[in-house]
């Protein structure tokens, strides 16, 4: 009996030693190879260092080079590899539209004054700047700001009123027109929320400019402020508006100009 106990005890001790050895091996951390994150290809592009308002004259302090993922760098971005002197070359240009901090600089939103006036520099090609008188009553109570979009409404008066009823009539003569300035204010400054002015400068196509000039002689013009969600314009509506511009020109007594050959 004593020999059997010795054998059993020996086997138990041996099994415990084997179990302890195996447990020690399992607790040893496995070797983990460090993983290196794949480095994305980048390219330096020119961006706005801070907010740049419309009409601001660009200086070297307003822009900077910034790394940008090459896969998302659009073709109209200014790349340092292509134009290393762009910061100096663009100095003096005028911002025709506002930039936000970090936004890539695109030349389509810049204008070179070339000795011309400020308004001529920010006007898109082919467009005209035409002013009209407004008041708080005809300008949405002063809540129309530069860069808003409006509809222009004509209210006929006097002999141009409805001859059948003797009452005044109103109609929208221009749709979705961008406001360039109120008086000489071209942007919202210093947290100003309302600009009460006497003159609104509108961005118009040549035909629309003729319509507005004639309408000013026919009665009172009012500006109807459009929703910010409605400023992109409906293509169908805009096309109809362009056709109506020519109709209005004829209606107000001016023949459509012919193209010389």
C-alpha positions as CSV (number, residue, x, y, z in Angstrom):
1,X,0.0,0.0,0.0
2,X,2.8,2.4,0.8
3,X,4.5,1.7,-2.6
4,X,1.2,2.4,-4.5
5,X,0.7,5.7,-2.6
6,X,4.2,6.7,-3.6
7,X,3.5,5.9,-7.3
8,X,0.2,7.8,-7.2
9,X,1.8,10.8,-5.5
10,X,4.7,10.8,-8.0
11,X,2.3,10.7,-11.0
12,X,0.2,13.6,-9.5
13,X,3.3,15.7,-8.9
14,X,4.5,15.1,-12.5
15,X,1.1,16.0,-13.9
16,X,1.0,19.2,-11.9
17,X,4.4,20.1,-13.2
18,X,3.4,19.5,-16.8
19,X,0.2,21.6,-16.3
20,X,2.2,24.5,-14.8
21,X,4.6,24.4,-17.6
22,X,1.9,24.5,-20.3
23,X,0.1,27.3,-18.4
24,X,3.2,29.4,-18.4
25,X,3.7,29.0,-22.1
26,X,0.0,30.0,-22.8
27,X,0.4,33.2,-20.8
28,X,3.4,34.4,-22.8
29,X,2.3,37.2,-25.1
30,X,2.5,36.3,-28.8
31,X,4.9,38.4,-30.8
32,X,2.8,41.1,-32.7
33,X,4.4,42.7,-35.7
34,X,3.8,46.4,-35.8
35,X,1.5,47.5,-38.7
36,X,2.5,50.5,-40.6
37,X,-0.5,52.6,-41.8
38,X,-0.5,53.1,-45.5
39,X,0.5,56.7,-46.3
40,X,-2.0,58.4,-48.6
41,X,-0.6,60.4,-51.5
42,X,-1.0,64.1,-51.0
43,X,-0.4,67.2,-53.1
44,X,0.1,70.8,-51.9
45,X,-2.8,73.1,-53.1
46,X,-3.5,76.8,-52.4
47,X,-6.3,77.4,-49.8
48,X,-7.8,80.3,-48.0
49,X,-6.0,80.9,-44.7
50,X,-9.1,82.5,-43.2
51,X,-12.5,83.7,-44.4
52,X,-12.3,85.9,-47.5
53,X,-15.3,88.1,-48.2
54,X,-16.5,89.0,-51.7
55,X,-14.7,92.0,-53.0
56,X,-11.6,91.5,-50.8
57,X,-8.3,92.2,-52.5
58,X,-6.1,89.0,-52.2
59,X,-2.8,89.4,-50.4
60,X,-0.1,86.8,-49.6
61,X,-1.3,86.8,-46.0
62,X,-4.7,85.5,-47.1
63,X,-3.7,82.2,-48.7
64,X,-1.3,79.3,-47.9
65,X,-0.2,75.9,-49.2
66,X,-1.9,72.9,-47.6
67,X,-1.5,69.2,-48.1
68,X,-4.5,67.7,-49.8
69,X,-5.4,64.1,-50.8
70,X,-4.3,63.7,-54.3
71,X,-7.3,61.5,-55.1
72,X,-9.7,64.4,-54.3
73,X,-7.7,67.3,-55.7
74,X,-9.8,68.7,-58.5
75,X,-8.3,69.9,-61.7
76,X,-9.3,73.5,-61.0
77,X,-7.3,73.6,-57.8
78,X,-4.0,75.5,-57.8
79,X,-1.1,73.0,-57.2
80,X,2.3,74.0,-55.9
81,X,4.0,71.6,-58.3
82,X,2.4,73.4,-61.3
83,X,2.5,77.0,-60.0
84,X,5.0,77.5,-57.2
85,X,4.7,81.3,-57.5
86,X,0.9,81.4,-57.4
87,X,0.8,83.2,-54.0
88,X,2.7,86.2,-55.5
89,X,1.0,86.0,-58.9
90,X,-2.5,86.1,-57.4
91,X,-1.7,89.0,-55.1
92,X,-3.9,92.0,-56.0
93,X,-6.8,89.9,-57.5
94,X,-10.3,90.5,-56.2
95,X,-12.5,87.8,-54.7
96,X,-15.6,87.7,-56.9
97,X,-17.2,85.3,-54.5
98,X,-16.6,84.6,-50.8
99,X,-14.1,81.9,-49.6
100,X,-14.3,80.1,-46.2
101,X,-11.2,79.2,-44.2
102,X,-9.5,76.1,-45.7
103,X,-11.4,76.3,-49.0
104,X,-9.3,75.7,-52.1
105,X,-8.6,78.8,-54.2
106,X,-10.1,78.6,-57.7
107,X,-9.3,81.3,-60.3
108,X,-12.9,81.2,-61.5
109,X,-13.8,82.9,-58.2
110,X,-11.1,85.6,-58.6
111,X,-10.9,88.6,-60.9
112,X,-8.1,90.8,-62.0
113,X,-9.1,94.4,-61.8
114,X,-6.5,95.5,-64.4
115,X,-7.1,99.1,-63.5
116,X,-10.9,98.8,-63.7
117,X,-13.3,99.6,-60.9
118,X,-14.2,97.2,-58.1
119,X,-17.7,96.4,-59.4
120,X,-16.4,95.7,-62.9
121,X,-13.9,93.2,-61.4
122,X,-16.5,91.2,-59.5
123,X,-19.1,91.0,-62.4
124,X,-19.3,87.7,-64.2
125,X,-18.5,87.7,-67.9
126,X,-21.4,88.9,-70.0
127,X,-23.4,90.3,-67.0
128,X,-24.3,93.9,-66.3
129,X,-24.6,95.9,-63.0
130,X,-27.8,98.0,-62.9
131,X,-29.1,100.1,-60.0
132,X,-32.6,100.8,-59.0
133,X,-34.1,102.9,-56.2
134,X,-35.6,101.1,-53.2
135,X,-37.1,101.9,-49.9
136,X,-38.0,99.9,-46.8
137,X,-41.4,99.4,-48.3
138,X,-40.1,98.2,-51.7
139,X,-37.0,96.4,-50.4
140,X,-38.4,93.8,-48.0
141,X,-38.1,96.1,-45.1
142,X,-34.4,96.3,-45.4
143,X,-33.8,92.6,-45.0
144,X,-32.3,92.2,-48.4
145,X,-28.5,91.9,-48.2
146,X,-25.8,91.7,-50.9
147,X,-25.6,88.3,-52.5
148,X,-29.3,87.6,-51.8
149,X,-31.6,86.7,-54.8
150,X,-34.8,88.6,-55.5
151,X,-37.7,88.8,-57.9
152,X,-38.4,92.3,-59.4
153,X,-42.1,93.3,-59.4
154,X,-43.4,96.2,-61.4
155,X,-46.5,98.1,-60.2
156,X,-47.8,100.3,-63.0
157,X,-49.2,103.7,-62.2
158,X,-51.1,106.6,-63.8
159,X,-51.8,106.1,-67.5
160,X,-50.1,102.7,-67.5
161,X,-52.5,101.3,-65.0
162,X,-55.4,99.0,-66.0
163,X,-57.6,101.2,-68.2
164,X,-60.6,98.9,-67.8
165,X,-60.7,99.1,-64.0
166,X,-58.7,102.2,-63.4
167,X,-56.6,100.4,-60.8
168,X,-52.9,99.7,-60.6
169,X,-51.6,96.3,-61.7
170,X,-48.5,94.4,-60.6
171,X,-46.5,91.7,-62.3
172,X,-43.1,90.0,-61.8
173,X,-40.8,91.1,-64.6
174,X,-37.5,89.5,-63.5
175,X,-36.9,86.2,-61.6
176,X,-34.1,85.0,-59.4
177,X,-31.8,88.1,-59.7
178,X,-28.7,88.4,-57.6
179,X,-28.2,91.5,-55.5
180,X,-24.6,92.8,-55.9
181,X,-24.8,95.7,-53.5
182,X,-27.1,97.8,-51.3
183,X,-26.0,101.4,-51.7
184,X,-22.2,100.9,-51.6
185,X,-22.3,97.9,-49.2
186,X,-21.2,94.7,-51.0
187,X,-21.1,92.4,-48.0
188,X,-22.5,92.0,-44.5
189,X,-20.0,93.6,-42.0
190,X,-19.6,93.6,-38.3
191,X,-22.6,91.3,-37.6
192,X,-24.9,93.8,-39.3
193,X,-28.2,92.0,-40.0
194,X,-30.2,94.7,-41.8
195,X,-29.0,97.1,-44.5
196,X,-31.6,99.9,-45.1
197,X,-30.5,101.6,-48.3
198,X,-31.9,103.7,-51.1
199,X,-30.3,101.9,-54.1
200,X,-29.9,98.3,-55.0
201,X,-27.5,97.2,-57.6
202,X,-28.6,94.0,-59.4
203,X,-26.7,91.5,-61.6
204,X,-28.5,91.3,-64.9
205,X,-28.1,90.0,-68.4
206,X,-28.1,92.6,-71.2
207,X,-31.8,91.9,-72.1
208,X,-32.8,92.0,-68.4
209,X,-31.0,95.4,-68.0
210,X,-33.2,96.8,-70.8
211,X,-36.3,95.4,-69.2
212,X,-35.4,97.0,-65.8
213,X,-34.6,100.4,-67.4
214,X,-37.9,100.5,-69.2
215,X,-39.8,99.3,-66.1
216,X,-38.4,102.2,-64.0
217,X,-40.3,104.6,-66.3
218,X,-43.6,102.6,-66.1
219,X,-44.2,102.6,-62.4
220,X,-42.8,101.5,-59.0
221,X,-40.4,98.6,-58.7
222,X,-40.3,96.3,-55.6
223,X,-37.9,93.6,-54.7
224,X,-39.3,90.3,-53.4
225,X,-36.7,88.3,-51.4
226,X,-36.3,84.7,-52.4
227,X,-35.7,81.8,-49.9
228,X,-32.0,80.7,-49.6
229,X,-33.2,77.3,-50.7
230,X,-34.7,78.8,-53.9
231,X,-31.7,80.7,-55.1
232,X,-30.3,78.0,-57.3
233,X,-33.3,78.6,-59.6
234,X,-35.5,76.2,-61.5
235,X,-34.1,75.7,-65.1
236,X,-37.6,75.7,-66.5
237,X,-38.5,78.9,-64.6
238,X,-35.3,80.6,-65.6
239,X,-35.8,79.7,-69.3
240,X,-39.4,81.0,-69.1
241,X,-38.1,84.2,-67.5
242,X,-35.6,84.8,-70.3
243,X,-38.4,84.4,-72.8
244,X,-40.5,86.8,-70.8
245,X,-37.7,89.4,-70.8
246,X,-38.0,89.8,-74.5
247,X,-41.8,89.8,-74.4
248,X,-41.6,92.6,-71.7
249,X,-39.3,94.6,-73.9
250,X,-41.7,94.6,-76.7
251,X,-44.7,95.2,-74.4
252,X,-43.1,98.3,-72.9
253,X,-42.6,99.7,-76.4
254,X,-39.1,98.8,-77.5
255,X,-38.4,96.5,-80.4
256,X,-36.0,93.6,-80.1
257,X,-32.6,94.5,-81.3
258,X,-31.4,92.7,-84.4
259,X,-27.9,91.3,-84.9
260,X,-25.8,92.9,-87.5
261,X,-24.1,90.7,-90.0
